[in-house]
Amino acid sequence: MHDLQILLSVIFIPLGISLMTFAALWQLYIMFTETYTLDRYQDDKRLVWVVAALFFSFSLAVYYFCPNARKKGRWFWLAGISGIVMYGLAQAWLPPAQAPSKVQAEYAVAMLDQACLQTHGDAAAVKSWAESHGGTALNAAQRSLWSEKTSEAWQWDVLKNRYVLVVNEDECSVFARKADTAAMLAALTKQTGLNAPTAEETLPNQLTERRYTLTRGTQTQQLRLVTTAAEQTQFQAALSIDFQPNDASSDQSD
């Protein structure tokens, strides 16, 4: 039912706007073609009150003062009310728009899950994933901006944001610009067994690092969420997973 409502909403929005536009144009047509009957108020003080009524009622009073307009007016009411109802239902049925920072955070979490967790941080598997998903490989100088270790890194510019995936022998990280860290934590908690932070540390350059224990089945891994409020830094948030040498083998034996 929810999917049907979304589909109807996509149809109702342009249709509702079209009907309301038609109603407005039809009302204009009625005003041009039927107000000649107001000539009977010529040189009559009542014309002032008629004009005032038409003005303050947004021309709806024409159906009272011009009897000939009433028959034509049914199309105005039908189109106008139908358009308003359709547009209102569409707005009620469509899911609320998400803030861009939340969408970007959820994208970063999805990338971490697919590139790092599902591949268990295996460098070859991460490289294969990045190449198959259109990642742009960074050169040595560019990689040094994101990691001090020997690593490989790929960049994506999507959702009006920049994402960088870095993989080392024992670590896999996703860096994101303009991502909402609260939304990132909520998405992580929803997808994985994330506990309360086990440690918090203030780093140079206004960075804050929080460590979490991530539980997936019988696996326990250390996750680090690094955030910054400084706009001049390379990222707004970074998610990193530490992999132990037996991570992949223990998962395969489950």
matplotlib code that plots the C-alpha trace (Angstrom):
import matplotlib.pyplot as plt

x = [0.0, 2.9, 4.4, 1.1, 0.6, 4.1, 3.2, -0.1, 1.6, 4.0, 1.0, -1.1, 1.4, 1.6, -2.1, -3.2, -1.1, -2.5, -6.1, -5.6, -4.0, -6.9, -9.3, -7.5, -7.6, -11.2, -12.1, -10.3, -12.3, -15.6, -14.7, -14.0, -17.2, -19.8, -19.1, -20.9, -24.1, -22.8, -23.7, -27.1, -25.4, -24.2, -24.4, -25.5, -23.7, -24.2, -21.5, -18.9, -20.0, -20.1, -16.6, -15.4, -17.1, -15.5, -12.1, -12.1, -13.6, -11.0, -13.7, -15.8, -18.6, -19.1, -21.3, -23.7, -23.9, -23.7, -26.3, -25.1, -21.7, -23.0, -23.4, -19.9, -18.6, -19.0, -15.9, -14.0, -15.1, -14.6, -11.1, -10.1, -11.3, -10.0, -6.6, -6.3, -7.3, -4.8, -2.0, -2.8, -2.9, 0.4, 2.0, 0.6, 1.6, 5.1, 7.8, 9.3, 12.4, 15.6, 18.3, 21.2, 23.7, 21.6, 21.4, 25.2, 25.8, 23.7, 25.6, 28.9, 27.6, 26.4, 29.9, 31.6, 29.3, 29.8, 33.4, 34.9, 32.6, 31.4, 34.9, 36.4, 38.9, 40.7, 42.7, 42.2, 38.5, 38.1, 40.0, 37.7, 34.7, 36.0, 36.8, 33.4, 31.6, 33.4, 35.9, 38.7, 42.0, 44.2, 47.9, 50.5, 50.5, 46.7, 46.6, 49.0, 46.3, 44.0, 46.4, 49.9, 50.2, 50.9, 47.5, 45.3, 42.5, 39.6, 37.4, 33.7, 32.0, 28.3, 25.3, 27.1, 29.7, 33.1, 33.8, 37.2, 37.7, 41.1, 42.3, 45.4, 46.4, 44.5, 42.2, 39.5, 38.2, 35.5, 36.0, 33.0, 32.4, 29.3, 27.9, 25.7, 27.5, 24.4, 22.6, 25.7, 25.6, 21.9, 22.4, 25.3, 23.2, 20.3, 22.6, 25.0, 25.4, 26.9, 27.3, 27.8, 31.2, 34.0, 36.4, 36.6, 39.6, 40.2, 42.7, 44.6, 42.8, 39.5, 39.0, 37.1, 37.5, 35.0, 35.6, 32.9, 32.7, 31.0, 29.4, 28.4, 27.5, 30.5, 32.8, 33.8, 35.6, 36.7, 35.1, 36.4, 34.2, 36.3, 34.4, 35.5, 33.8, 36.6, 35.6, 39.2, 39.9, 39.7, 36.5, 33.6, 33.4, 35.5, 34.5, 37.3, 37.3, 40.2, 40.6, 42.3, 44.3, 41.7, 38.6, 38.0, 38.8, 36.5, 33.7, 34.1, 33.9, 30.5]
y = [0.0, 2.4, 1.9, 2.5, 5.7, 6.9, 6.1, 7.9, 10.9, 11.2, 11.2, 13.5, 16.3, 17.4, 16.5, 18.5, 21.5, 21.3, 21.2, 24.1, 26.1, 25.2, 26.4, 29.7, 30.2, 29.2, 31.7, 34.4, 33.3, 33.6, 37.1, 38.2, 36.7, 37.2, 40.4, 42.3, 41.6, 44.0, 46.9, 46.9, 48.6, 51.5, 54.9, 53.0, 53.3, 49.6, 49.0, 50.0, 47.2, 44.7, 45.5, 45.3, 41.9, 40.7, 41.9, 40.6, 37.2, 36.7, 37.0, 34.2, 36.6, 36.6, 33.5, 35.5, 38.7, 37.1, 34.2, 33.1, 32.3, 29.7, 27.0, 27.6, 27.7, 24.0, 23.4, 25.8, 24.1, 20.6, 21.3, 23.5, 21.2, 18.1, 19.7, 20.8, 17.3, 15.6, 17.9, 17.6, 13.8, 13.7, 15.8, 13.7, 10.4, 11.2, 10.5, 13.6, 14.9, 14.0, 16.6, 16.3, 15.8, 12.8, 11.3, 11.8, 10.1, 7.1, 6.8, 6.8, 4.0, 2.0, 2.4, 1.2, -1.8, -2.9, -2.0, -2.8, -5.0, -7.4, -7.8, -8.1, -5.4, -7.6, -5.2, -7.1, -7.5, -3.8, -2.8, -5.0, -3.4, 0.1, -0.5, -2.1, 0.9, 3.5, 4.8, 7.1, 5.8, 8.4, 8.7, 8.5, 12.3, 12.3, 9.3, 11.0, 13.5, 10.7, 8.2, 8.2, 4.4, 2.6, 2.2, 2.4, 5.0, 5.8, 8.9, 9.4, 12.8, 12.0, 13.6, 16.9, 15.5, 13.8, 10.3, 8.7, 5.0, 4.0, 0.5, -0.7, -4.2, -4.0, -1.0, 0.2, 3.7, 5.9, 9.7, 11.9, 15.6, 17.4, 14.2, 14.3, 12.3, 11.7, 10.3, 8.2, 6.7, 6.0, 4.3, 2.2, 1.2, 0.1, -2.0, -3.5, -4.3, -1.0, -0.4, 2.8, 4.4, 2.7, 5.7, 9.3, 11.3, 14.9, 15.0, 17.9, 20.2, 20.1, 16.4, 14.1, 10.3, 7.9, 4.2, 1.6, -2.2, -3.6, -7.0, -9.0, -12.6, -14.0, -11.3, -8.3, -5.4, -2.0, 0.9, 4.5, 7.5, 10.7, 14.0, 17.6, 21.0, 22.7, 23.4, 23.6, 19.9, 17.2, 15.6, 16.1, 12.5, 9.4, 5.8, 3.3, -0.4, -2.2, -5.8, -8.5, -11.2, -13.8, -11.7, -13.2, -16.8, -16.7, -15.3, -18.0, -20.7, -19.4]
z = [0.0, 0.8, -2.6, -4.3, -2.3, -3.5, -7.1, -6.9, -5.3, -8.2, -10.5, -8.3, -7.9, -11.6, -12.2, -9.2, -10.2, -13.8, -12.5, -10.2, -13.1, -15.3, -12.6, -12.3, -16.1, -16.3, -13.6, -15.6, -18.7, -16.7, -15.5, -19.1, -20.6, -17.9, -16.0, -18.8, -16.8, -14.2, -16.6, -14.8, -11.9, -14.1, -12.3, -9.2, -5.9, -5.4, -8.0, -5.5, -3.2, -6.1, -7.1, -3.5, -3.1, -6.3, -5.1, -1.6, -2.6, -5.3, -8.0, -6.5, -5.9, -9.7, -9.3, -7.1, -9.1, -12.6, -12.8, -16.2, -14.7, -12.3, -15.0, -16.3, -12.7, -12.0, -14.1, -11.9, -8.7, -10.0, -11.3, -8.3, -5.6, -7.4, -7.8, -4.2, -3.0, -5.2, -4.3, -0.6, -0.7, -2.6, 0.1, 2.9, 1.2, 0.1, 2.7, 4.3, 2.5, 4.1, 4.8, 2.3, 5.2, 6.4, 2.9, 2.6, 5.9, 5.0, 1.7, 3.6, 5.9, 2.9, 1.4, 4.6, 4.8, 1.2, 0.7, 4.2, 6.2, 3.5, 2.1, 5.6, 4.7, 2.2, 0.1, -3.2, -2.6, -1.7, -4.8, -6.9, -5.3, -5.8, -9.5, -10.1, -8.6, -10.6, -8.0, -9.2, -8.0, -6.2, -6.8, -4.1, -3.4, -3.1, -0.9, 1.6, 2.3, 3.7, 5.2, 6.5, 5.9, 2.7, 1.2, -1.8, -2.1, -4.4, -4.7, -5.6, -6.1, -5.7, -3.9, -4.2, -1.8, -1.9, -0.5, -0.2, 0.5, 1.9, 2.5, 4.4, 5.5, 8.8, 8.3, 6.0, 6.1, 4.5, 4.5, 3.8, 3.4, 4.8, 6.4, 9.5, 12.1, 14.2, 11.2, 10.4, 13.9, 13.5, 10.2, 11.7, 14.6, 12.4, 10.1, 12.6, 16.3, 17.4, 21.1, 23.1, 22.6, 24.6, 24.4, 23.2, 22.4, 21.2, 18.4, 16.8, 14.2, 16.1, 15.5, 17.8, 17.7, 19.3, 19.4, 19.3, 19.4, 16.3, 16.6, 13.6, 14.4, 16.3, 15.0, 17.1, 15.5, 16.5, 14.7, 14.9, 14.1, 13.6, 13.2, 12.8, 12.8, 10.9, 7.3, 6.1, 6.8, 4.2, 5.7, 8.0, 9.2, 8.8, 9.6, 10.1, 10.8, 12.4, 11.2, 13.1, 11.2, 11.9, 11.0, 7.6, 8.6, 11.7, 9.6, 6.9, 9.6, 10.9]

ax = plt.figure().add_subplot(projection="3d")
ax.plot(x, y, z, "-o")
ax.set_aspect("equal")
plt.show()
